[in-house]
Amino acid sequence: MYLDDSFAAQVLQQAKDETHGWKMMIGGQWVESRSGKRMPSVNPAYDEVIAEVPAGNGEDIELAVQAGQAAFPAWSKLHVDERARHCRQFANALRAQAREFGMLDAIDSGNPFLSMVEDAKKGAALHDFFAGLGMEMKGQTIPTPGGGLDYTRPQPFGVIGRIIPFNHPISFAAGKIAPALVAGNTVILKSADQTPLSALWMGKLAQEYFPPGVVNIVTGDGPTCGGALVAHKEVRRIAFTGSVETGRAITRAAGIKSISLELGGKNPLIIYPDVDIEKAAFAAVAGMNFTVSQGQSCGSNSRVFVHSAIKDRFLEAVLGRTRKIVIGLPELEATQMGPVVTRRHYERVMGYIEAGRNEGARLVCGGGHAPGEALQKGCFVDLTIFDQVRHGMKIEREEIFGPVMSVLSWDDEATMLQEVNDSDYGLCANIWTKDISTALRLADAVQAGYVWINGHGGKRFRGAPFGGFKDSGIGREHSIEELMSYAQIKNINIAY
């Protein structure tokens, strides 16, 4: 086990010490929940509790809001270059500890260690990116009849509520607060129930590189802690990444507020018969995020629509690649795929696999617990691929959020496109063809907010707006649009 003299054990102890026993960060101080209640964080590789964190509630949210309000006037009046300087210093510090944060996420989330090191760097990079965009927060002048001056100014909201999911803990904890801070807001970050540790440890860096109250970090369950944050009348801007069900609950509870939601996906990968089959197979495997988060990604291409003329050869190429993926304990550098995040989620994914079998899909890979004696205690789902999946099957319609790929074959383009778009989701799509006219025509026709042509869902680019259609969300991230979403537009009219 990792609980010995290993690097993982050292990181876990260091993080516990530097958070004063896993306390929350509110107003620049380490605080216990007002109720004194705590909740466990479980390492899914061993299905063992590794820490207990505060179970925050409405009283804790009230303290965090007060801290954010107290810090807001001075923070918002800083020149954007000065706010950017704080963000860059924070990013440099996070980058310097990327291996430590990566290891903490590995043992708290189950994601592979080296992937989580890269996640920490991605979170830091978003601070650099938005710091560089800060001066683009500009208003405009508007012509007025008869003279005078009319102009607009973007102004921050105040205290922002930012709620993150479990699949990329430190990347989301760090990166998703960046645009709100650069825009001049203060932030209350609510970590995922399942993976709270790296967000709390990040509080040490927030304490060092931001004024007290600018960044506040709370833990607690979604309905109690997250619900209080969403409903608080002084938090006028809410940003959430997670499930559609929780997104709906947030829209009901928030009232009249500015809300952005980055929700689920059941993303198609469409493959025409003219492609290089090996390259398309690489994209299908990479885009499923097997080796980043065990398929626990809203961007995974979990529905593969491949032309029947090449389906068998494509599937053979995919299996050749997936057989090489090393499933193992997430703290080991050799591991490429770890366990899913909790025992409950493990049972959920297994339920979908059973549904696929029952509905007549052909299981060609995986379908059970991952093999290996060292993995038997943990929540390891074997990498699973279904062939002969039909449109309308449960595994084809519902977001599984696990290492399960469904392969559908097609012959008629119109029917295929209808099935692709017949989904409540519309986050991403992937199109593979050598014909540029076909690619552009399908890119326009597919109902998705982010489309790759001859690429894959594991590759996104800062500056390119990311977000979905339909139930996949509201708003765009990683772009100037996200930065501007953290400001209110004020119009000022002057008569001569």
N, C-alpha and C positions, 0 to 999 in steps of 0.2 A: 504493500500500500504506500501511498504518498505521504502518509502521516508519520514520517520518520525524520531523518536528517537531510531530506532532499531539498532541492530548490523550491518545490511546491510548498513544502511545510514551512520553509523560511519566509516565503512570500505571505502565506496565510497569517503567520504570527506577526510579521511586520505590519501588515495591513490592520490587524486587530489592535495592535499597540498604537498605531498612529491615528486610529479613529476612536481611541479611548474606549475600547471594548465594543466596537460597532455601534457608535452613536450617530445621530443625525447632525447635520451641519445647518444651523439656523442662526442668522445674524452674525456669522463669523465665529460662533461658539458650538462646541460639541454638546448636544443635549439628548437626554433620554425622552421617550414619549411621556406625555403628561399622565397617561393612564398607568405607566410602568409596565405595560404588557409588551411581550416580545413575540416574534414569529420566526420559525426556523428557515434556514437556507440549506438546501440539500445538494450534495454532489451526486449527480445522476449516474456517474460511472460506478459508484459503489452503493448508491441508494442510501447514503448516510448523511446525517446532519453534520455540517461543518461549522455552522455559526448560527447565532440568533441575533436578529436586528429588531429595532423598535417597531412596534405595531402602531403607527401613527393614526390619529383620528382628527376630527374637526378642530379640536383645541390646538393641536400641533400645526395644522394648516393656518389657523388664525395667527399664531405666533410668527409663522413664516411670512404671511402676508404683511404683518406689521413691520417685520424686518425689511422686506422688500420695499415697502412704502417709505420707510425712513431713509433708505439708501438711494431711492430713485431721484430726488431733486439734484443731488450733487453729481450722480452718475450721468444723468441725461444732459446736464449742462456742460459736461466735458466735451471738448472738440472730438469729432469722430476719430481723428488720428490718434488721440490719446486713448480712447476706448480700444482702438485697434492695437495699440502698443500693449495694453494689458492682455488682450487675447493672444497676441504673438508670444509673449513671455509664458503664458499658460501653456500654449502649444509646444513650445520648446521643452518645457519641463515634462510634459506628458510623453513627448517623443523620447526623452532621455530615459524614461522608465517604461518603455514599451514592453520589454520582456517581462517585467514584473506584473504589469497590468494584464498582459496576455496570459500569463500563468494563472492569475487569480480568476480571470474569466473562464479559462479552461476547466478548472476544478469546480467552478460555481455553475457553469452553463452546460458543460460537456463538449463544447466546441473544441476542435484541435488547437493545441497550444500555438503552433507557428501561425495559423490563420488568425488567431486572436492578437498576436503581436502586430500583424499587419492591420488589424482592426483598430488598435490603439493609434497607430500612425495615421490611419484614415480620419479618425476623430480629430487629431491634431491638425491635419491638413485642412480640414474645413474651417478651423479658426483662422489659419493663414489666408484661405480663400476669401472669406467674408471680410476679414480685416482689409484686404486689398480692394474689395468692392465698396467700402464704406463711403467714399467720396462720390459715389454714383447715386446716393440718396438725395436726389434733386427734385425741386418743384418745377413749375413752368409758369410762364406769363401768358395771359389770355387777352386778346384784343377786346377793347370795350368801345361801344358806340359813344361818340361825343367826347372822347378823351378820358383820362384817368388811368388807373393802373389796377389790374387784377392779377394776383399771383397766388400760387399754392405752396404750401410747406408741408413736408412729411414730419410728423411728430410722433414720438413713441407713445404706446398705450399706458405704460406704468409697470405693473406687476404681471408677468406672463406665467401661465401654467403650462409646463411641458411634461407630458406623460409618455414614457418609452416602453417598448416591449422587451422580451427576454432574449431575442435571438442574436443581437449584437450589442452586448451590454455597455462596454466602455466606448465603443465607436459611437453609439447613439447618445450615451450620457454626455460625452464631450462635444461631439459635432453638432448635435441638434440644439444646443443652447447658443451656439455661436452667432447666428443671424439676429436673434433677439437682443443679445448683448451689444453687438455692433450698432444696432438701430437705436440704442439708448434705453432699453428696458432693463429691469431687474427680473430675475427668474426664480421660480420655484420648480425644481426638477423632482418629479416623482418617479422613482425607479420601478422596474418590473417586480412583481411579487416574488417571482421565481429566482431572479438573479440580481439581488440588490448590492452585492459586496463591492464591485468595482466602482459603482456610483458613489457609495459612501467614502471609499478610499480617495476618490477624486476630490472629495471635500477638503483633503489636506492641501491639494494644489490650489483649489479655489480660495482657501484661507490665505495662502501665501501671495496670490497674484491678482486678487480682486478685492476691492474694499468690502468691509463687512456688510452683509445683507444684499449684495449684488447677486450672488449665487447662493441659493438655499437648497438643500438636498433632504428630502423626506422619504421615508419608507412606510409601507403599510399596505393592506389589501386594497384592491381596486374599488369596491363599493364604498368602503368606509373612508379611506384616506384620499384616493383619487376622486371619489364622488364629492367629498367636501371641497376639494380644490376646484373642481369643475363648477360647483354651485356657488362659490363665494362671490358675492356681489362686487367686490373690489378687484377681482381678476377678470379683466375685460377681454382678454385674448387667450384662447386655449389651443394648444397644438397637441395632437395625439397620433401615435403610430401603433397599430395593433389590429385587432379583429374587427370585422364588420359589426358583430353583435355589440361590442363595447362602443364602437363608433355611433351606433344608433342610440345607445343609452346616453352617451355624452350629448348628442344633439337634443335629446329630450330634457336633460337636466340643466343644460347650460343657460337656457333663456336667450335673451337678446345679447349675443356676444359675437366676436369675430372668431371663427373656428376653422382650423385646417385639420384634415383627416387623411392619413396615408394608411390605407386599409389593405384588405386581402387581394389575392389574385389567383386565377386559374388559367395560367398563361399558355397560349398556343405557340408551338414551334411548327411552322409550316414548311414542308420540304418538297420541292419539285424534283422531277426525275432527271434533270440535267446537272445536278450538283456533283461535286467531288464527295463521294460517300464518306470517306475517312474524315474529311474536314467537317462535314455535317454531323457525324457521330461525335467528334470531339466537342462541337458546340452543344450538342444535346446533353452530354454528360457534364460539361463545365457549367452550362446554364441551369442545371438542376441544383447546383450548390451542394452536391453530396459532400465535397471536401472542405466546405466552409462552415456549414451549419446543419448538415444532415438533411438537407432539403427543407429546413425550417426557414424559408425565405418567401416573402410575398412575391418576389420576382422570379421564382423558379419556373422553368418551362415544363410543367407537369403534364401537359397534354401535347403529345407529339403527333402531328398529322403528316404522315409520310406517304408519298405516292406508291400505289401497290406495285408498280413496276420495279421498284428498288427496295421495297420494304424488308424483304428477307435479308438482303445483303447489308442494309443499314442496321438492322437489329443485330446481326452477327458482329458488325464493327463496334456497336455500342457495348455488347457483352464482352468483347475483347478488351475494351478500355475499363469497364467497371470491375472486371476480375482482378485488375492490378491495384485497385484502391485498397489501402491498408486500413482496416477497421481495428481500432485499439483504444487503449486508455488515453484520455485526452491530454494528460500531462506529458506524454512522451513525444519527442520530436519526430519520430518515425510515423506517428499516427496521422492519417489523412481524414478519417471519419470517426466520430465519437458517438456517444449515446444521445438520444433525444432528451429534452430538458427535465422531465419529471416522470414518475411512475404513471401518473394519471394520463399524461400525454402519450406515453408508450402504449397504454391500453387503448387509447383513442385511435392511434395509428393502426394498431393491430386489428381493431374493429373494422376499419376501412379495408384492410387487406382481406379479411374474411368476407366482407361484402363483395369485393371484386371476384373472389372465387365463386361465391354463391350466385352471382349474376352471369357467370359464364365466361369471364375473361380468362385468358390462358397465362398462368404464372410461368415466366421463363427464368426468373432469377429471384433469389431471396424468399421472402414471404414469412419469415419467422424471426426468432431471436438470433442475433449474430453469433457465429460459432466462436469457440475459444474458452478455455476454462477461466482465464483471467477476467472474462467479460460477463460471467454468468450472474453475478449479483446486480449488475447495472441495467440501465434502461436502453440497451442496444438493439435497435431494429436493423435487421440485415437489409442491405441495399436491395430494393425490390423493383422489378420491372414486369408489367403486364402487357401482353400482346392481345390482339383480337378484342380490343376494347371498343365498345359501341357507344355512339352518342346517346346520352341519357342515363347511362350507368352512374351509380352513386360515385364511384371513384373518378368518373370523368366530369361530373358536375360540381362536386363539393371540394373545397380547399382542404386537403389532408394535412398540409404543413409538416411533411416528413419525407423520408427517402423513398418515395413511391412514384414511379413514372408510368404513365399510361400511353400506349402506342396505338394509334388508330390509322387505318389505311384509307386512301381515297383515290377515286378515278375522275369524278366529275368536279370541276373547280367550283361551280355554283353551289352544289350541295355541301362541299367542304366549307366554303366561306359562310354559308348559313349556319352550319354547326359550330364553327369557330365563334361566330358572333352571338349565338344562342346561349348566352351566359349572363348571370347577374354581375359578373366581374368584367373589368376592362382596364387592367393595369398595364400589362406589357404584351408584346407579341414579337415573334421572331420569324423572319421570312428568309428562306434559302433558295436561291435560284441564280443562274448565270444570265438570265434575261432581264435587263434593266427595266424594260417597259412593264413586264409582269410584276417585278418587284415594286415599282412605284405605284402601279395600279392597285396592288393588294395592300400596300402601306396606307393608301387613302381609304380603302374599303374596310379594313379591319377596325373594330371598335376597341381601341386601346390608346392609352395616353403616351406610351413610350414604345417605339418600334425599332427593332434592329433589323437591318438587311445584311445577311451573311456575317452576322456577329453572334453574340450570345449574352444571356442575361447576367452573367457574372461580371460583365464589363459595363460600368457606368462612368460618366465623365462629369467632373465638376463644371458648373456653368450651364450644363444641359438640363432644362427643367424636367424633373421627375415627378410623376403623379398619374392618377388614373381617371378613367371614365366610369360612369355608372356607380355601382356599389364599392368600387375600389378607392373612392375618396374625393376630397375637395381640396384644391390648392396644388401648388407645385413647390418642390424642394430643390436644394443644391444649385440655386440660380439667383439672379437679380430679382426674380419674381418672389422668391421666398424672403429675401431681405426686405423688400418693400411691403410684404404682408405683415411685418411687425411694426408698421407705422400707420397712423391715421392721417388722412389728407385734410389739411385745413386750407380753406380758401379765404383770401384777404382782398377786399376791394377798397380802393382809395379813389375818391372823387377829387378832381383838381378844383 
